Amino acid sequence: MAAQEIKDAVQAYTGLSPAAAFTVLALMLATYLIVSTLFVAPDAAASAPAAHPQPPQQQKQVTEAEAEAEEPFVPLFPDPVQVGEITLEQLRAYDGKDPAKSILIAIRGQVYDVSRGRLFYGPQGPYSLFAGRDASRALALMSFDLNDLTGDLEGLSPDELEVLQDWEEKFKERYPVVGHLPCEKGNS
């Protein structure tokens, strides 16, 4: 009797047969579970407490040596560090291969911290070759040629310089300036 009342209530409330309503409910739950796992760090899910934690006296005590042996916490996006004047050689160390260091890119002598764009500029990213380099010419030419990874703008057309200007504006909007390249002799 109660089962029939539930079936009638589901049909009246949803306009669906009970089987269809429960199928939709199950699909919604599965979608929720899949989507919610996208927003949890992989190691956070593994280290989450169990549904039935052990009493404190049965839990394993972590010694100070074990705690020190664990890898240090590296933030996903390190805070921008002002580097001031930095040479091209020094800039190369900020190419994203060391997760504890920022990812830096120079454009027209200004050095930008693009660490928030690690998916783009990090080691596996599509623009990783720009990381730790002066990308001015390459951006102006929209080139992925290693020979174009330079600050030399000589010979660029007005249209190419406009493309570079657009890139520079995008970088200024999205990423903090953390330093600059040394001025070349003759440029002031």
Secondary structure, DSSP 8 states (H G I E B T S, - for coil): -HHHHHHHHHHHHHSS-HHHHHHHHHHHHHHHHHHHHTTS-HHHHHHS--SS---GGGS----HHHHHHS-----SS------EE--HHHHTT-BSSSTTS-BEEEETTEEEE-GGGHHHHSTTSTTGGGTTSB-HHHHHHT---GGG-SS--TT--HHHHHHHHHHHHHHHHHS-EEEE----TT--
